[in-house]
Amino acid sequence: MPLALPLRLRLPARASFFLVALTACGGKGAATPESTPAGTASVASSTHTVAGDQGSAAASASSRASVGATAPHAPAPEPIASALPIDLGTKVPPFAHRAVSTDKVSTFARGDIPVPEGLASQIDPTLPFFAWEQVLPPRVVLTFPKNKGLDLYVLVFDGEVSIKGEDIAGKQKRLWRWNAGRVPGLGAMIECKEPTRAILVLVANTPGSSLGQAAGQGQKVGWTKRPAPVTSVEIDQQPDLAWGGGAYHARLGFEDGSASLGSLMASKSAPLAQQVHEHEWEILAILSGDGTLVRTVGGREDDTPIAAGTFASIAPGVPHAYRPAGSSPLVAVQLYLPPGPEQRFKRLAAGVN
C-alpha cells in the first residue's frame, strides 16, 4: 500500500518505493513529454513524516490481502471521480523535507549526495532514496552534477519546468502539472518557467545499494555517457486503473528502471487493506487525504497519522494498511524501489486479486 517517508530513522537499504505527489496550477506547454533501522518504529509527528521499519518477513497470508479489500459486512466505500485533481498546488501544505530556491538566483545541488542547500542534514545515507519538495521561482535553474550511481525523479504538481542537458533529445524535457521526468545518472539542469512546486526523489540505482554507497565514497562517480536516456511521462494521460466500484484509482507512469512512479487515489471512505511487499520500498507523497497508516511491527500495530504534506515510506517486509478518517479523499504520488508491486493495480482493475 501507499504511505510514509523516512524520518530520521535507520532503515534497511534494500527497497521499494512508493511516492505520491499532486499538482495544480501551471500551464501546458507546446512540447509533449514522452511516455516511454530495522527494529522499532520511529515517529516524528511534528515534522509530518513517518518511516517504515523492517518488520517480520514471515507475514501471514492475511497480511497479503488485496488493496482496497473491505471487512465482511462492511459498507462498500463510495466511488470517486477518476480524473486527477488539478487544483491542489495552492492547497497542499509545505512538506517537512522542503527546499525553497532564492528568487532569480540559480543554484547547485551539492555534496556527495547532491541536494539543494539546507537538506544535507536530513538525509539518511543508509537508505536507498531521499525525497523532498522543491519550490522554484520563475527563471531559476537548479543544477545537478553527474553521478552514475544516482537517478533523479521529478513530479510537478504546480507550475512548469524544463529538464535540460546537451545529451537530452531536443535539449530538454518540458514538465507541467502531473508530468514526471526521470534523469538517470543526474547531470542535468531543472529550469523553472513559472512559480513551481515539485516532488524530487534521489534513488540509488544499483539494487541493494544505499545513497551512501552510490555517493562513491571518494571514488569517481561521473560519466561520459549517460547510463540511460532522460524520459518523461504525462501521468494524467495514462490509463485509469479502477476497482472497488470506482472507489480506487491508479495511473502508472514509469514501470521500469530503478523505481516505478505513478498516482494513487481512494475515496474518503475507502480503506487500503493490509499487504506486504518483501523486497521493495514503498514511498508516498500525500497531496490530499487524512487517516491512519497502520503498520505491524514485531507483531504489534503501530498507528501513525497521515495528512496532506506528508512523505511516507514503508520498508520491505512490513505489513501495512490505511484507515481513512472519512473527511477527504486520498491523492498521492507513489514509488516502488525497485519496480514490481505496482503491477497489482492492473490485476485489480481486471478483477483479479
C-alpha positions in Angstrom: 0.0 0.0 0.0 1.0 3.6 -0.3 2.2 5.6 2.7 5.1 7.3 4.9 8.7 8.7 4.2 11.9 8.3 6.0 12.1 10.3 9.1 15.4 10.4 10.8 15.5 6.6 11.1 17.9 4.0 10.2 16.0 1.6 7.9 17.3 -1.2 5.7 18.8 -0.1 2.5 17.0 -2.7 0.2 13.9 -1.3 -1.1 10.8 -0.4 -3.0 9.4 3.0 -3.0 6.0 4.4 -3.2 5.6 8.1 -3.5 2.6 10.4 -4.2 2.6 13.9 -5.5 -0.1 16.1 -6.8 -0.4 19.1 -9.0 -2.3 22.2 -9.5 -1.9 25.5 -11.4 0.6 25.7 -14.2 0.1 25.9 -18.0 0.6 23.1 -20.5 3.4 23.9 -23.0 3.6 23.1 -26.6 6.1 20.3 -26.3 4.7 16.9 -25.3 6.5 14.8 -22.8 7.3 11.2 -23.8 5.7 8.2 -22.2 8.0 6.0 -22.8 16.9 1.0 11.3 15.5 -2.2 11.5 13.5 -2.9 14.6 11.4 -0.4 16.4 9.5 2.4 14.6 10.5 6.0 15.0 7.8 8.6 14.5 8.2 12.4 14.5 4.7 13.7 14.1 5.9 17.3 14.5 7.5 17.0 11.1 4.5 15.3 9.5 6.8 12.4 8.4 6.8 8.8 9.2 9.1 5.9 8.2 8.5 2.1 8.0 10.5 -0.3 9.9 11.9 -3.7 8.9 9.1 -6.0 10.1 8.8 -9.7 10.2 9.4 -11.1 6.7 7.3 -14.1 7.6 4.0 -12.4 7.2 0.8 -14.5 7.2 -1.4 -14.9 4.1 -3.9 -12.5 5.6 -1.2 -9.7 5.5 -1.1 -10.0 1.8 -4.7 -9.0 1.2 -5.7 -7.2 -1.9 -5.5 -3.4 -1.9 -9.0 -2.0 -1.3 -10.4 -5.1 0.3 -13.0 -4.4 3.0 -14.0 -6.4 6.0 -17.0 -8.7 5.7 -20.4 -6.9 6.1 -18.6 -3.5 6.0 -20.4 -1.0 3.7 -18.9 -0.6 0.3 -16.8 2.6 0.0 -18.2 5.4 -2.1 -16.8 5.9 -5.6 -14.6 8.9 -6.6 -14.1 10.7 -9.9 -11.3 9.2 -11.9 -9.6 12.4 -13.1 -6.5 13.5 -11.2 -7.2 16.8 -9.3 -5.5 19.9 -10.8 -6.2 22.3 -8.0 -4.0 21.0 -5.2 -1.0 23.2 -5.9 -2.1 26.0 -3.6 -3.8 23.7 -1.1 -1.1 21.3 -0.2 0.7 22.4 2.9 4.5 22.5 2.9 6.3 19.2 3.2 8.7 18.6 6.1 11.6 18.0 3.6 11.5 21.2 1.6 13.9 23.4 -0.4 12.9 26.9 -1.5 15.2 28.4 -4.1 16.1 32.1 -3.9 14.2 34.3 -6.3 16.2 34.8 -9.6 19.3 33.1 -8.2 20.4 29.9 -9.9 21.6 27.2 -7.5 23.6 23.9 -7.5 22.8 20.6 -5.7 26.0 19.9 -3.7 27.6 17.3 -1.5 28.4 13.6 -2.0 24.7 13.0 -2.1 23.8 16.2 -4.2 20.8 18.1 -2.8 20.0 21.8 -2.5 21.4 23.8 0.4 19.8 23.0 3.7 18.8 19.5 3.0 22.0 17.5 3.6 21.5 17.1 7.3 18.1 15.5 6.6 19.5 12.6 4.5 19.9 9.1 5.9 22.7 7.7 3.8 21.8 4.1 4.8 18.5 4.4 2.8 18.3 3.9 -1.0 16.3 7.1 -1.5 15.7 10.7 -0.4 12.5 12.7 -1.3 11.8 16.4 -0.8 9.6 19.2 -2.1 11.3 21.7 -4.3 9.9 25.3 -4.7 11.3 27.3 -7.6 10.6 30.9 -8.6 10.5 31.8 -12.3 13.7 31.8 -14.3 15.7 29.9 -11.6 17.9 27.0 -12.6 18.8 24.1 -10.3 21.8 22.1 -11.5 22.6 18.5 -10.5 26.2 17.2 -11.1 26.8 13.8 -12.8 26.6 10.7 -10.6 26.4 7.3 -12.3 25.1 5.7 -9.2 22.0 8.0 -8.7 18.8 8.6 -10.6 16.5 11.7 -10.1 12.7 11.5 -10.4 10.8 14.7 -10.7 7.0 15.2 -10.5 5.5 18.6 -10.9 2.3 19.3 -9.1 2.1 23.1 -9.7 3.8 25.1 -12.4 6.1 24.1 -15.2 9.8 23.3 -15.6 12.2 22.1 -18.3 14.9 19.4 -17.7 17.9 20.4 -19.8 21.1 18.7 -20.9 23.3 18.6 -24.0 22.6 14.8 -24.4 18.8 15.1 -23.9 16.7 14.7 -27.1 15.6 18.1 -28.2 17.9 19.5 -25.4 15.1 19.5 -22.9 12.1 17.7 -21.5 9.2 20.0 -20.5 7.1 19.1 -17.5 3.9 20.7 -16.3 1.3 19.5 -13.7 1.0 15.8 -13.4 4.1 15.3 -15.6 7.0 13.2 -14.3 10.6 13.1 -15.5 13.4 10.5 -14.9 17.1 11.6 -15.1 19.4 8.6 -14.9 22.9 9.5 -13.6 21.9 13.1 -12.8 23.9 15.6 -14.8 21.1 17.9 -15.8 19.5 21.3 -15.1 16.0 22.0 -13.9 14.9 25.4 -15.2 11.7 27.0 -13.9 9.2 28.6 -16.3 6.8 29.9 -13.7 6.3 29.5 -9.9 6.6 25.8 -9.4 6.2 23.1 -6.6 7.5 19.7 -7.4 8.4 16.4 -5.7 12.0 15.3 -6.3 13.4 11.9 -5.3 17.0 10.8 -5.5 17.3 7.0 -5.9 20.3 4.7 -5.7 20.1 2.9 -9.0 22.0 -0.3 -8.1 19.8 -2.9 -6.5 20.6 -3.3 -2.8 22.8 -0.2 -2.6 22.3 2.8 -0.4 22.6 6.5 -1.1 25.9 6.5 0.8 27.3 3.7 -1.4 26.0 5.4 -4.5 27.8 8.6 -3.5 31.1 6.9 -4.4 32.9 7.1 -1.0 35.7 9.1 -2.6 35.6 7.3 -5.9 34.9 8.9 -9.3 31.2 9.0 -9.9 31.0 11.0 -13.1 30.2 9.5 -16.6 31.0 10.3 -20.2 27.8 8.6 -21.5 24.5 8.8 -19.6 23.5 5.3 -18.2 20.1 5.6 -19.9 18.1 8.3 -21.7 16.2 11.1 -19.9 12.5 10.3 -20.3 9.2 11.9 -19.3 5.6 10.9 -19.0 2.2 12.5 -18.6 0.7 10.6 -15.7 -2.8 12.1 -16.1 -2.9 10.7 -19.7 -2.1 7.1 -18.7 -5.0 4.5 -18.5 -7.2 4.8 -15.4 -6.9 1.6 -13.4 -10.1 1.5 -11.3 -11.5 -1.1 -8.9 -13.8 -1.4 -5.9 -16.7 0.0 -7.7 -14.7 3.2 -8.6 -13.6 3.8 -5.0 -9.9 3.3 -6.0 -7.9 4.6 -9.0 -4.3 4.3 -10.0 -2.3 5.5 -13.0 1.2 4.1 -13.8 3.8 6.4 -15.3 7.3 4.8 -15.0 7.1 1.0 -14.6 10.8 0.1 -15.2 14.2 1.5 -14.3 15.4 2.0 -10.7 11.9 2.9 -9.5 8.3 2.9 -10.6 6.2 6.1 -10.2 2.5 6.7 -10.5 -0.5 8.1 -8.8 -2.9 6.6 -6.3 -6.4 7.8 -5.3 -9.0 6.5 -2.9 -12.3 8.0 -1.8 -12.7 9.4 1.7 -14.4 6.2 2.9 -12.1 3.7 1.2 -9.6 1.8 3.3 -6.5 0.1 2.0 -6.3 -3.5 3.2 -3.2 -4.9 4.9 -0.5 -6.0 2.5 3.3 -6.5 2.4 6.0 -6.4 -0.3 9.0 -8.5 0.7 11.7 -6.9 -1.4 10.6 -3.3 -2.3 10.4 0.0 -0.6 7.2 2.0 -1.0 7.3 5.8 -0.9 4.4 8.1 -0.8 3.9 11.8 -1.2 0.5 12.7 0.2 -1.2 15.6 -1.6 -4.7 15.1 -0.1 -6.4 12.9 2.5 -6.2 12.2 6.1 -6.3 8.9 8.0 -4.0 6.4 9.8 -1.1 4.4 8.5 -1.3 1.0 10.3 2.0 -0.9 10.3 2.6 -4.3 12.0 6.0 -4.2 13.7 7.1 -7.1 15.8 3.6 -8.5 16.0 2.2 -5.2 17.3 0.2 -2.5 15.4 1.8 0.9 15.1 -0.7 3.7 14.2 0.6 6.9 12.6 -1.5 9.9 11.4 -1.3 10.7 7.7 -2.2 14.0 6.1 -1.6 16.2 3.1 2.0 17.5 3.0 3.3 14.1 4.4 6.0 11.9 3.0 5.7 8.3 4.0 7.9 5.2 3.4 7.4 1.6 4.1 10.3 -0.8 4.4 10.4 -4.2 2.7 8.7 -7.0 4.8 6.5 -4.6 6.8 2.7 -5.4 6.8 0.8 -2.2 6.4 -2.7 -0.8 5.8 -4.6 2.5 5.7 -7.7 3.6 7.6 -9.3 6.8 6.2 -10.6 9.4 8.6 -13.6 10.0 6.3 -13.1 13.7 5.7 -11.2 13.9 2.4 -10.1 11.6 -0.5 -6.5 10.2 -0.6 -4.4 11.5 -3.5 -0.8 10.5 -3.6 2.3 10.1 -5.7 3.6 6.6 -5.3 7.0 5.0 -6.0 8.3 1.4 -5.6 12.0 0.8 -5.4 12.7 -1.4 -7.3 9.5 -1.6 -9.5 7.1 -4.6 -9.2 4.3 -4.2 -6.7 2.6 -1.5 -8.9 1.6 -4.3 -11.3 -1.1 -5.5 -8.9 -3.2 -2.4 -9.9 -3.6 -3.9 -13.3 -4.8 -7.1 -11.9 -7.3 -5.4 -9.5 -8.6 -3.3 -12.4 -9.1 -6.5 -14.3 -11.0 -8.1 -11.4 -8.2 -10.4 -10.4 -6.8 -10.4 -6.9 
